[in-house]
Amino acid sequence: MGKSSLDRHFRTSDHADSRNSNCFPLPNSTRSRGLSGDAQLKLARDVNEYAVKLRDEKPDHSGFFAALPSILSTEASLAELKYALDVLKADGVTLFTRYGD
């Protein structure tokens, strides 16, 4: 999300007198076909750490739902879930209804 888009998002939220605006990173990017489990985990971590920066710009107005690597990679997903909830203090996670082919 570019700086102007983020500013517009916060202005719209303020105008609507919204006190809860969640950032939803694009977690489907972590399902990218052809990425290895390690690459999926790195992408999810990068996306989540970016979302924390967005949240921290206006912590009284926003939160985020964490991205996970494919849940078919159980260990990687559990590791990122723990990190996102315990360390980054994510408000939740985004899951999909379908994984795999």
C-alpha positions as CSV (number, residue, x, y, z in Angstrom):
1,M,0.0,0.0,0.0
2,G,1.5,3.3,-1.1
3,K,1.8,6.3,1.3
4,S,-1.0,8.2,-0.5
5,S,-3.3,5.2,-0.4
6,L,-2.6,4.7,3.3
7,D,-3.2,8.4,4.0
8,R,-6.5,8.2,2.1
9,H,-7.4,5.1,4.0
10,F,-6.9,6.8,7.4
11,R,-8.7,10.0,6.2
12,T,-11.7,7.9,5.2
13,S,-11.6,6.0,8.4
14,D,-11.5,9.3,10.4
15,H,-14.3,10.8,8.3
16,A,-16.5,7.8,9.0
17,D,-15.5,8.2,12.7
18,S,-14.3,4.6,12.6
19,R,-12.2,3.5,15.5
20,N,-11.4,0.1,14.1
21,S,-9.8,-0.3,10.7
22,N,-8.0,-3.5,9.9
23,C,-5.2,-3.9,7.4
24,F,-5.6,-7.1,5.5
25,P,-2.3,-7.9,3.7
26,L,-2.6,-9.9,0.6
27,P,-2.1,-13.3,2.0
28,N,-2.9,-15.1,-1.2
29,S,0.5,-14.0,-2.3
30,T,1.9,-16.4,0.2
31,R,0.1,-19.2,-1.6
32,S,2.0,-18.4,-4.8
33,R,2.4,-21.5,-6.8
34,G,5.9,-22.7,-7.2
35,L,7.3,-21.2,-4.0
36,S,9.0,-23.5,-1.7
37,G,7.9,-23.8,1.9
38,D,10.8,-21.6,3.1
39,A,10.0,-19.0,0.4
40,Q,6.3,-19.0,1.4
41,L,7.3,-18.6,5.1
42,K,9.6,-15.7,4.2
43,L,6.9,-14.0,2.1
44,A,4.3,-14.4,4.9
45,R,6.8,-12.9,7.5
46,D,7.6,-10.0,5.2
47,V,3.9,-9.3,4.6
48,N,3.1,-9.5,8.3
49,E,6.0,-7.2,9.4
50,Y,4.9,-4.7,6.8
51,A,1.3,-4.9,8.2
52,V,2.7,-4.2,11.7
53,K,4.3,-1.0,10.4
54,L,0.9,0.1,8.9
55,R,-0.8,-0.7,12.2
56,D,1.8,1.1,14.3
57,E,1.3,4.3,12.4
58,K,-2.2,4.6,13.9
59,P,-2.5,2.0,16.6
60,D,-5.6,3.5,18.1
61,H,-7.4,3.1,14.7
62,S,-6.0,0.0,13.1
63,G,-5.0,-3.6,13.4
64,F,-4.2,-6.5,11.1
65,F,-5.0,-10.1,10.2
66,A,-1.8,-12.1,9.6
67,A,-0.9,-13.9,6.4
68,L,0.2,-17.5,6.7
69,P,2.1,-19.7,4.3
70,S,0.1,-22.5,2.8
71,I,-1.4,-24.5,5.7
72,L,-0.4,-27.6,3.8
73,S,3.1,-26.7,5.2
74,T,1.9,-27.4,8.7
75,E,5.1,-26.6,10.6
76,A,5.7,-23.4,8.7
77,S,2.1,-22.3,9.2
78,L,2.2,-23.0,13.0
79,A,5.5,-21.2,13.3
80,E,4.2,-18.1,11.6
81,L,0.9,-18.3,13.5
82,K,2.7,-18.3,16.8
83,Y,5.0,-15.4,15.7
84,A,2.1,-13.3,14.3
85,L,-0.1,-13.7,17.4
86,D,2.5,-13.7,20.2
87,V,5.2,-11.3,18.9
88,L,3.4,-9.1,16.3
89,K,0.1,-9.1,18.3
90,A,-2.0,-9.7,15.1
91,D,-5.8,-9.4,15.6
92,G,-6.3,-12.7,13.8
93,V,-5.2,-14.6,10.7
94,T,-6.5,-15.0,7.2
95,L,-7.3,-18.5,6.0
96,F,-8.6,-19.7,2.6
97,T,-11.3,-22.3,1.9
98,R,-9.1,-24.1,-0.6
99,Y,-5.4,-25.1,-0.6
100,G,-3.5,-27.2,-3.1
101,D,-4.6,-28.1,-6.6
